[in-house]
Amino acid sequence: MRTALVIGTGLIGTSAALALAGRGVHVHLRDHDPDAARTAAARGAGTDQAPEGPVDLVIVAVPPAHVAATLAGAIRDGLGRGYVDVASVKGGPRRELEALGADLSRYLGTHPMAGRERSGPMAATADLFEGRPWVLTPTRATDTEVLNLALEVVALCRAVPVVMDADEHDRAVALVSHTPHLLSSMVAARLEEADETAVRLCGQGIRDVTRIAASDPRLWVEILSANPGPVADILAAVASDLDETVRALRALEAADDRKRDEGAAGLEDVLRRGNAGRSRVPGKHGAAPAAYETVSVLIGDQPGELARIFADAGRAGVNIEDVRIEHATGQQAGLIQLMVEPGAVGSLTATLRDQGWSLRQ
């Protein structure tokens, strides 16, 4: 692939353009907001000048509600040899495109499973897709050349291709992306009117649960509007679990021992099912989840501390598998949690103590 046209220079479109331009593809940029295209171009994502003729691939990175119309117009105008979109839903846009009479042989729906809480071209990064799944939803009508172009985009962005049926994809993202976002927002909404004393008690758990609730509400209305049925189905199942959990908690308030036992059993059931579901989430590099041990270390909030503790871990010959930082309330310090292989705990803790670090149980 030598040339591409990216239509829509938000986070995803600009990130793809940055990755492609950085690997030698001549990228043209277009957006309904010319300032956004100029901003993306100024960041090195390509040029906001129109191509002189058809490009190798047109990448449509507009909100789901506008995907079909944008693609139909691009295909009608002959802007490229092949066309893909990167919307987070696939079945609806494809059916709309078909209803508009577009040539589906030149089109392939795709979805890179990556994103950030921030949006717009200034939030884009060339490495946004590295190591992330990038779903491709070809049909029998999809031309082999278009499939190869899409695979080339995925490779240039250093993502991992995953082939799925479009409707299967929409059900899957409803479960692993769209519903979690709504649930995160619902939990975060409880904080809006909460007493300041309660909010000051927020720890890493509430930060983890509400992190994605910081995303742009208007963007998410568009995403959810394009996939309402599957999301509603999953939320209905969650609502059933919530009803059962509320009943279990109420039972724990009862004076009757039998009711309290039933309540405890109900709570244990949902927590155990949560354990079972969590164990299915892929681990490092997409492999099966691994059981790591956690070494917790008190760390000062000043430049160089993270580099120092990582250097000391390297001195111990220990690979840090994962890391979390929990900041102390009202203090210039925090607790860093280093996740390592169980067999590495002894050498890591010994080295860190020798280097003067304060470890926590």
Secondary structure, 3 states (H helix, E strand, C coil): CCEEEEECCCHHHHHHHHHHHCCCCEEEEECCCHHHHHHHHHCCCCECCCCCCCEEEEEECCCHHHHHHHHHHHHHCCCEEEEEECCCCCHHHHHHHHHCCCCHHHEEEEEECCCCCCCCHHHCCCCCCCCCEEEEECCCCCCHHHHHHHHHHHHHCCCEEEECCHHHHHHHHHHHHHHHHHHHHHHHHCCCCCCHHHHCCCCHHHHHHHHHHHCCHHHHHHHHHCCHHHHHHHHHHHHHHHHHHHHHHHHHCCCCHHHHHHHHHHHHHHHHHHHHHHCCCCCHHHCCCCCCEEEEEEEECCCCHHHHHHHHHHHCCCCCCEEEEEECCCCCEEEEEEEECHHHHHHHHHHHHHCCCEEEC
